Amino acid sequence: MRSELHPEARLVRRLLWLTFLLASAALWWPVDAAATRVKEVSSVAGVRPNQLTGYGLVVGLDGSGDQTTAAPFTSQSLVSMLQQLGVNIPPGTNLQLRNVAAVMVTAVLPAYGMPGQAMDVNVSSIGNAKSLRGGTLVSTPLKGVDGQIYALAQGNVVIGGAGAAANGSKVVINQLSSGRVPAGATIERSVPNMALQGDTLQLAMHNSDFQTASAVAQAINNAKGPGTATAIDARMVQVSMPPEPSRRVAFMAEIENLPVQLGKPAAKVILNARTGSVVLNESVTLGACAVAHGNLSVTISTTPNVSQPNALAGGRTVVTEQSDISITAGNKAMLEMPAGVKLSDVVKALNAMGATPQDLLVILQAMKSAGALHAEIEVI
């Protein structure tokens, strides 16, 4: 005899089946976890941070400040500051300071920074101070390139290094002559920004690429309607803004989170001549070529020889040098690379040859000159 389920039990059973189906679909449904958004390839033109700079003093150092004989501007700055505070120092007074250091204070005023907000500042010694550890930055105005004061900085300096010295020996870890004051500056003046005030807005691509600009414009038109965005060139995309000012912030928030379908980047090889670093992207390929790489070493050794005459010969003792020169050439075989080799095959082949990063600089440049490397080489 078949038993009937209670209506509530049937509802619970159906919900469990639906949950199971949704969970199973999440496993096989194709999801692009690394989708690129508009905000990751572009930014609003004109919305940018601004650099601020100031000159100040760090006080309270434990004898590790500037020596006034080598940095006279430190004592001059201190005298000027004390005079502003009502302390008069007789002219010609020789101040022997060890607890004060002159520093340059730098900060970045963020876009849309408003008065009253706090921001971090960097402090760097410009004299001969040994360390800024334990010091306090005195109130320092921070100015922009227009000479206007945009922030005031003050606070305790945080140093990330350490050091010790005794009997002429010294050990230093990281940098002791520069530090940071977290939330050490208060914004006093904001930079006006009219990016959202007009009828149109321009998005600047991070990299000049026609494909990226076209993809961004297409993504915006698909979401907001045809004609909303127009790619002006490889760098700029013009976007029509809503007529109501109250809707523009939400409109831009939606645009920045739109997914963008980008193609493969242009093949490029980045070479750092100073460190020997070599970076290749996935688009780098090779044509058919053969590579031979062997080290040629030349060794010159000099041995001093003493030539001493006999006792009655009447000559003198002289020292002569005998030099031996040897040349050793590497015996590595030539490696053949077929056309269409991908990045992984290039790395494996060059590693198999025993090429160092410095050798890769020469090998890749030679491949480019031979027309076998299908990529643009950029030396930084």
C-alpha positions, 0 to 999 in steps of 0.5 A: 500500500502506497503512503501519501506524503504530507504537503509540507514534506513534498515541498521540502523534498522539492526544495532539496531537489532544486538545491541539488540541481543548482549545486550541480550546475555550479560545477559544470556551468562555464564561469569566467572567474578571471573576467576583466572589467572596465575599471581594470583596463581604463580610468576616468580621464582627468581624475588623478592623484597629485604629488605634494612636497614639503620641507620639515624637521624631525626632532627627538632623535637619540643623538643620530641627527644631523651634524651642524658642521656638515648640514648648516641648513638644519640649524638655520631651519631650527632657528627660524622655527623657534623665532616663529614660536617666540624664542629669540636666539642671539646671532652668531650662536653656534648650535651643536645639535644631535637630536634634529634632522632636516627631512623632505616630506612627500605625499600623494593627494588622492583624487577626490580628497576632501579637507579633513581626510588623513593620508600617509606621508613619507619622510626622507633625510636630506642631511647626514643623519644616521637614523630617524628612529624614534623621531617626531615630524614637526608640523610641515606644510605640504605644497603642490606644484602651484605653490599652494598648501594642500595638507599639513603633516605631523606625527611619529616617524615609523622606521622599518630598518634596524642597525647597531654599531660598536668599535668601528663595526656597523650592521644595518638592515634596510634603510634608517634614513627614511620612514613613514608617518601613517595617517600623518597628514591632514588635507586642508584644500581639495582639488576641484574635479569637473569630470562628472559635470559635463554631458560626456565623459572620457575613459582613458585606456591604461595601454594604447591599444585599438582592440582594448578601446573597441572592446570597452566601447562595445561592452558599454553599448551592449549594456547601456544602448547603442551610441552610448560610448564611442572609441575616439582613438587607441587611448580614449573612449567617449561616454555619454552621461545621463542628463540627471546629475544624480544618476551619474555616480551610479551610472559610472559605477555600473560601467566600471564593473562591466565585463570586457572581452579582450583578445590576446595581448601584443607579443612583447619581451621585456628586458631589464639590462640592470638586473638581467630579468626577462619577461615574456607574455603568452603571445610570444612565438618563434619562427624556425631557427637554430641557436648555438650558445657556448661560453668562451673563457680566456685565462691568463696566469702570471708566475714571478721568476727570480733570476740570480747570477752566480757569486762571482758573475758581477750581475744583479738579481732581477725578477721576471714574470712568465705569463700562461694564456689558455682559452676554453670554448664551450662545447654545447651543441646547436639547438634547432627550434621549429616554427610556431614554438610557444612560450613554454617551449621557448623557456624549456629550450633555453633552460636546457641550453643552460642560458642564464638571464644575462645570456637570454638578453643576448640570445633574444636580441639575436633572434629578433635581429634574425627575424625569428622572434615574433615579438616586440623587445622593450629594454628597461 
